[in-house]
Amino acid sequence: MHDRSIVAEQKISGHRGIIVACILAGCLVAAGCKPQQEQPAQAPAGMPAQGGAPQTTMGGPMSDQQKLAMGGAIFEKQCASCHGKEGSGMSAPSLQKADFKYGRTPEAIKESITKGRPGGMPAFGNLQEIEVETITAYVMGLKK
């Protein structure tokens, strides 16, 4: 009989835990929180939510300085081998010129990056939107 009372007590304790968990879940839902599995997939740190501004790892918008630093790092990795470390040109045109063949607007630069251009500029369609945005900001700042 003693064993049955222990089992019964453990069942009650288990049910209390479930009840407490349900109450906590209800409080979280009432407060606007959603369980982890119901939340939409979030962009990686530094990536904007759809239509939003680029975010820092702390969730706030990126400063212009952070955008330029990120763009510079990506530029060095993806673009410097052809355009030069400072965009002065090597096997590809200088990005320090006042104007580009296809235009020096953010839209034209983004199109050059994502779709490429005839005569040697490869398409980098595999880059994430934030990468294209920050490289574009960096290139816009190379003008001398």
C-alpha positions as CSV (number, residue, x, y, z in Angstrom):
1,M,0.0,0.0,0.0
2,H,2.9,2.3,0.8
3,D,4.2,1.9,-2.8
4,R,0.8,2.9,-4.2
5,S,0.7,6.1,-2.2
6,I,4.1,7.1,-3.6
7,V,3.0,6.4,-7.2
8,A,-0.2,8.4,-6.6
9,E,1.8,11.3,-5.1
10,Q,4.1,11.2,-8.1
11,K,1.2,11.3,-10.6
12,I,-0.3,14.3,-8.7
13,S,3.1,16.1,-8.8
14,G,3.4,15.3,-12.6
15,H,-0.1,16.7,-13.1
16,R,0.8,19.9,-11.1
17,G,3.8,20.4,-13.4
18,I,1.6,20.1,-16.5
19,I,-1.0,22.5,-14.9
20,V,1.8,25.0,-14.1
21,A,3.2,24.7,-17.6
22,C,-0.3,25.4,-19.1
23,I,-0.8,28.4,-16.9
24,L,2.6,29.8,-17.9
25,A,1.9,29.2,-21.6
26,G,-1.5,31.0,-21.2
27,C,0.2,33.9,-19.6
28,L,2.8,34.1,-22.3
29,V,0.1,34.0,-25.0
30,A,-1.8,36.7,-23.2
31,A,1.3,38.8,-23.1
32,G,1.8,38.4,-26.8
33,C,4.5,35.7,-26.7
34,K,4.3,32.7,-29.0
35,P,5.7,29.2,-28.4
36,Q,9.0,28.7,-30.3
37,Q,7.6,26.3,-32.8
38,E,4.8,28.7,-33.8
39,Q,7.1,31.7,-34.5
40,P,8.0,32.3,-38.1
41,A,11.5,31.7,-39.1
42,Q,13.7,34.7,-38.3
43,A,16.4,36.1,-40.5
44,P,19.9,35.4,-39.3
45,A,21.6,38.2,-37.2
46,G,22.3,41.2,-39.4
47,M,19.6,40.3,-41.8
48,P,16.5,42.4,-42.2
49,A,13.0,41.0,-41.6
50,Q,11.0,41.2,-44.7
51,G,10.8,44.8,-45.7
52,G,12.7,45.9,-42.6
53,A,16.0,47.6,-42.0
54,P,19.2,45.5,-41.5
55,Q,19.4,44.4,-37.8
56,T,22.3,44.1,-35.5
57,T,22.8,40.9,-33.4
58,M,21.0,42.8,-30.6
59,G,17.9,43.3,-32.8
60,G,18.3,47.1,-33.4
61,P,18.8,48.7,-36.8
62,M,22.4,48.8,-38.2
63,S,24.1,52.1,-38.1
64,D,25.6,53.5,-41.4
65,Q,29.0,52.7,-39.9
66,Q,28.1,49.1,-39.3
67,K,26.6,48.8,-42.8
68,L,29.8,50.2,-44.4
69,A,32.0,47.9,-42.2
70,M,29.9,44.8,-43.2
71,G,29.9,46.0,-46.9
72,G,33.7,46.5,-46.8
73,A,34.3,43.0,-45.4
74,I,32.1,41.4,-48.0
75,F,33.6,43.6,-50.8
76,E,37.1,42.4,-49.8
77,K,36.0,38.8,-49.9
78,Q,33.8,38.9,-53.1
79,C,35.0,41.9,-55.2
80,A,38.5,43.0,-54.4
81,S,40.2,40.3,-56.4
82,C,38.9,42.1,-59.6
83,H,38.1,45.6,-58.5
84,G,41.1,46.1,-56.1
85,K,41.1,46.3,-52.4
86,E,40.0,49.9,-52.4
87,G,37.9,49.7,-55.6
88,S,40.6,51.4,-57.6
89,G,40.4,48.7,-60.4
90,M,42.5,45.8,-61.5
91,S,41.1,43.4,-64.1
92,A,37.7,45.1,-63.5
93,P,36.9,48.8,-63.7
94,S,37.6,51.3,-60.9
95,L,34.7,51.8,-58.6
96,Q,36.1,55.2,-57.6
97,K,35.0,56.9,-60.8
98,A,32.2,59.6,-60.7
99,D,30.0,57.5,-63.0
100,F,29.7,53.8,-64.1
101,K,28.9,52.4,-67.5
102,Y,25.5,51.2,-66.2
103,G,24.9,54.0,-63.8
104,R,26.1,54.9,-60.3
105,T,22.7,54.6,-58.6
106,P,22.0,52.1,-55.8
107,E,19.6,50.3,-58.1
108,A,22.1,50.0,-61.0
109,I,24.8,48.8,-58.6
110,K,22.5,46.2,-57.0
111,E,21.6,45.0,-60.5
112,S,25.3,44.7,-61.5
113,I,25.9,42.7,-58.3
114,T,23.0,40.3,-58.6
115,K,22.7,39.9,-62.3
116,G,26.2,40.6,-63.5
117,R,27.2,42.6,-66.7
118,P,28.4,41.6,-70.1
119,G,32.2,41.5,-70.5
120,G,33.3,40.0,-67.2
121,M,31.1,41.1,-64.2
122,P,29.7,37.8,-62.8
123,A,26.3,37.6,-61.3
124,F,26.3,37.2,-57.5
125,G,22.6,36.2,-57.2
126,N,23.5,33.9,-54.3
127,L,24.2,36.8,-52.0
128,Q,21.6,37.7,-49.4
129,E,19.7,41.0,-49.6
130,I,21.6,42.5,-46.7
131,E,24.9,41.6,-48.4
132,V,23.9,43.3,-51.6
133,E,22.6,46.3,-49.6
134,T,25.8,46.7,-47.6
135,I,28.1,46.2,-50.6
136,T,26.1,48.8,-52.5
137,A,26.5,51.2,-49.7
138,Y,30.2,50.5,-49.6
139,V,30.6,51.0,-53.4
140,M,28.6,54.2,-53.3
141,G,31.1,55.5,-50.7
142,L,34.2,54.7,-52.9
143,K,33.6,57.7,-55.2
144,K,36.6,60.1,-55.1
